[in-house]
């Protein structure tokens, strides 16, 4: 089976919309809990909500990258992954390994790490985004999912990542 594919990351606007939707949901859930919660629990609910907000803001400020990655993931026939950052101009593909990944419906999130770089690359992909049309996008999505499952089982080539590391889902 060939895993060869090239898939572009999701647009930044989509990432911002998903983040805003999650923030609105969290705010609505907190307000609901404050209104309908027991009086003794309201202080704990408010404290927990403020602590989560402070942690999220602090993590955002301390993050190496200000936002989601913008580029494309390339996987060759042997299953080796590389990342091409579109913000870096005409940069050459950098070999990467998967640290974590999650696929949910039409979205896939991958945390990639390039060799000898401390910063992680957080990339989100959306099913149906391909230059070749819907048929090519469907094939790329199936290959990406198959490759993630194959990679998670530790079946990658020896030169693609250290033997002790396994991608966490």
N, C-alpha and C positions, 0 to 999 in steps of 0.2 A: 504494500500500500504506500502510495506517495503522499507525503504531507505538504508538498510544495504549495505555498500560497503567499499572497501579499494582501494584507488587510489594513485599511486606514483607520486611525482612531476616530472616535466620535467627535463631533464639533463641540467647541467650548460652550456654546449657547445651550446645548442639551445638558451638559454637566451642570451648568448654573441653574437650569430649570429643575432638574432632579434634586439638587441641593436645597433650593427654595421650597420645593414641595415637601421635602422631609422636615425642614425647619418649621413650616406652617403646621404640619401634622403634629410635631412635638409640642408646639405652642398650644394648639387646640387641645391636645391630651392633657397638658398641664393645667390649663384653665378649667377643663372639665373636672379634673381631679380636685382642684381647689374649690370649685363651686359645690360639688356633690360629696366631697370628702367629709369625714368627721372633723369637728373643730380641733381636736387634739392632733390630728394628722396633718393639718394644713401647713403648719410650720415646717414639718419634715419634708413635705412635698415641695414647698417653695425653696427650701435649702437645697434639696437634691436637684431641682431644675436649675438653680443658679450655679451650682457646682458643675453640672454638665455643660452649661454655657461657658463657664470660665475655662474648663478643660478644652473645649472645642476651639475657643479663641486662642488659647495658649499654644495648642498644637498647630494651629494654622499659622501663627506668627513664627514658630520655631521650625516649621517645615523648610526643607532645602529648596523645594520648588513651590512657586506661588500658586500653581494651579495644576490641572490635569495635563498629562503629556500630550503633545501634538506631533504626530508623525505616523509612521507605518511599521507594522510588524511583518517581518519576512521570515519564512521558514523554508529551508531547503529540503531536498528529497531525503536527506539523511536524518532530518528532524532537528537540525541545529537552528536556533532562533537568532535573529539579529534585529536591531532597532535602528531606524533612520529618523532622526529628529528633524521635523520640517522647520523649526525655528532656528536651527543652526546653519541654515543655508544649504549648500551642496555638500553636506557632510557624508562621509562614507559610513556604511552600515557597521554598527558596533555589536559584537557578540553579547548576548544577554542570557541570563538564566531566570527562570520563574521562581519567585519566592512564595507567592500566594496567588490564588485565582478563584473566581466565582463566576458561574454562569447562571443567570436568572432570566428566563424568557428570552426576549430579543437582545438582552444586554450581556456583555462579558466584561469583567474587570480583572486586570492582571497587574500584579506588582512585579516589575522586572528589575533586575540589577545587572548593570554592565560590569564587566571584569575590571578590577582595580579602581572602581568608583564608589565612594561612600554613599552617594545619594541614590535613592530608589526612583524608579520611573513608574508612576501610577497611570495606567492607560485604560480607557474604557472604549469598548467596541460595540457597534450596533449592527444587528443582522440586517442585511439588505443594502449596505453601503459598499458599492464596488463600481469601478470604472467600466466593467464589462457588462453591466446590466443585472437583472434579477436572477437569471439562471446562474451566472458566474458567482454572484453574491451568495446564493444558496449553497453552491459547491464549496466556496471558501468557508462559509460558516460551518458546514459539516466537517470539513478538514480541520478547522480550528478546534472544534469540540473533540474530534477523534485524537488530535495531537495532544490536547490537554490531558485527556484520559491516559494516553500512552505515556506522556511525560510524567504524570503523577504516579505511575506504577514503577518508575525508576528505569525505564527502558531507553533512556537517552544514550547517545554515544559517549564514550569515556572522556572525550575532549570537550564535551559541551558543558559539563559542570562537575564539581567534586563528587566523588562516589558516596560520600556520607550525607550529602544534602538531598532532601526530598521536598518537592513542592507541596505546600500545605494548601488544602482547599478551604 
